[in-house]
Amino acid sequence: GRTVSATKWAFPSWAAAVSLVLVTRRKESVRTSFPCLTRLSSGYHSCREAVAAYYNCPEAPLKAQDVILTSGCSQAIELALAVLANPGQNILVPRPGFSLYKTLALSLGIEVKLYNLLPEKAWEIDLEHLESLVDEKTACLIVNNPSNPCGSVFSKSHLQEILAVAARQCVPILADEIYGDMVFADCKYEPIATLSTNVPVLSCGGLAKRWLVPGWRMGWILIHDRRDIFGNEVRTNVLLSWQQTCRVFSMWIIRSLTDTGRYFCSHVGVTQSCLAAFLPLFHVPSLLYLLPDMVFYPHLHCNSLRVSPAH
Ligand SMILES: Cc1ncc(COP(=O)(O)O)c(C=O)c1O
């Protein structure tokens, strides 16, 4: 059997320490030539404060220093991956899932292991399959909830089951929660960090979906680490990664996060009504419709495809 030692939680390895030095050197050279850029490496304090205030809650408290602003959620995922996993290690990625995880991981020399989602169980994770994939080189578990492309939203109890696997196996979670605010009214979304007492979570999000501005490239990482398992290393590595966020748009974060009603209006409600109105029109008896819990398309499942043999 495989034994998991508590030291597996320790970050980073020597490779991450080297990258820290390299990144610091690179920052130094950039600082001399472009002093204005390097001040932005983690984002304006006021913007980080606005994001922290938006997501802060008693179950998962957040301060400005727990927020790193990035160039879109894509860069948030890339930074989180780079800081959690070293080349040669592996990460656990949902199937079906958002293709970017694999692209980014492979570009960083990180191996990808795909765990199954179960359509017949509202796209819940096949927990047995997930746990069977963990080995000594597993560096992180990506949980995408609400899910692209499944349109599913995990229940509280399922999230707790996922956390139990992560805790048992000492695997930190990279939570892609960019669709968090886009669930239909009859469904409740819970950020995974609000349910975690011991598993450290890097939650990635951004303005692209909920605020409908994908081209503005504004994203963030929320660092949830109440047991201080990541320690300073992960935080410092993310902070020192050189990145550029657009200043004009980052200031817009403050406005959008504090004044969301006017802009977003009833987008989610309208989408849900459209879906409800159109679905009966497309009803085909042999197809099984898997309806989304959030602003996503329905999936069609073809149970038996009978094709007449050619004579
Ligand atoms: C699940 C998921 N995560 C992350 C992203 C990337 O978001 P961004 O445009 O902010 O980089 C997308 C975009 O489609 C997405 O669907």
The ligand as an ORCA input file, in Angstrom:
! r2SCAN-3c Opt
* xyz 0 1
  C     -13.864     26.758    -16.371
  C     -13.103     27.921    -16.902
  N     -12.028     28.355    -16.209
  C     -11.279     29.394    -16.638
  C     -11.585     30.063    -17.814
  C     -10.684     31.174    -18.284
  O     -11.190     32.422    -17.964
  P     -10.444     33.766    -18.463
  O     -11.113     34.171    -19.719
  O     -10.673     34.780    -17.344
  O      -9.012     33.474    -18.639
  C     -12.690     29.641    -18.573
  C     -13.018     30.291    -19.839
  O     -13.760     29.803    -20.676
  C     -13.476     28.557    -18.105
  O     -14.548     28.089    -18.784
*
